[in-house]
């Protein structure tokens, strides 16, 4: 996993997250779909080290709004 502190962005595959959290890749996919629908994350693709990867960017403002509820 790679994380950019200045942009709140990281890249990691669903399979890597599934292994890390001990769940299936499908569970990760559903969780990411839900987080994106709540505007907590945004998924994009970009080229890093000559490879196309999916990136996930956190929306800190959305997280803070949820915490205040």
C-alpha positions in Angstrom: 0.0 0.0 0.0 1.2 3.5 -0.8 -0.3 6.5 0.8 0.2 10.2 -0.1 -0.3 12.3 3.0 -0.6 15.5 1.0 -3.5 14.2 -1.1 -5.2 11.6 1.2 -4.8 9.2 -1.6 -3.6 5.5 -1.7 -3.5 2.5 -4.0 -4.2 -1.0 -3.0 -6.0 -3.8 -4.8 -9.3 -5.4 -3.5 -7.4 -8.7 -3.0 -4.7 -7.0 -0.9 -7.3 -5.3 1.3 -9.3 -8.6 1.6 -6.2 -10.4 2.8 -5.3 -7.5 5.2 -8.8 -7.5 6.7 -9.5 -11.2 6.5 -12.6 -10.9 4.3 -13.4 -11.7 0.6 -12.6 -9.4 -2.2 -16.3 -9.1 -2.9 -16.9 -7.8 0.6 -14.2 -5.2 0.0 -15.8 -4.2 -3.3 -19.2 -3.8 -1.7 -17.7 -1.7 1.2 -15.9 0.6 -1.3 -19.1 1.0 -3.3 -20.9 2.1 -0.1 -18.1 4.4 1.0 -18.1 6.0 -2.4 -21.9 6.4 -2.3 -21.5 8.3 1.0 -18.8 10.5 -0.7 -16.3 9.3 1.9 -13.9 8.1 -0.8 -13.5 8.6 -4.5 -11.9 6.0 -6.8 -9.8 7.0 -9.8 -7.1 5.4 -11.9 -3.6 6.8 -12.5 -0.3 5.7 -13.8 2.3 5.0 -11.1 5.7 3.6 -12.0 4.5 2.9 -15.6 1.5 0.8 -14.3 -2.2 1.8 -14.3 -3.6 1.5 -10.8 -6.8 2.3 -9.0 -6.4 5.0 -6.4 -8.7 5.8 -3.5 -8.9 9.3 -2.1 -10.4 10.1 1.3 -12.8 13.0 1.7 -11.8 14.3 5.1 -14.8 16.7 5.2 -17.3 13.9 4.7 -15.7 11.9 7.4 -15.9 14.8 9.8 -19.5 15.4 9.0 -20.3 11.7 9.8 -18.4 11.9 13.1 -20.5 14.9 14.1 -23.8 13.1 13.6 
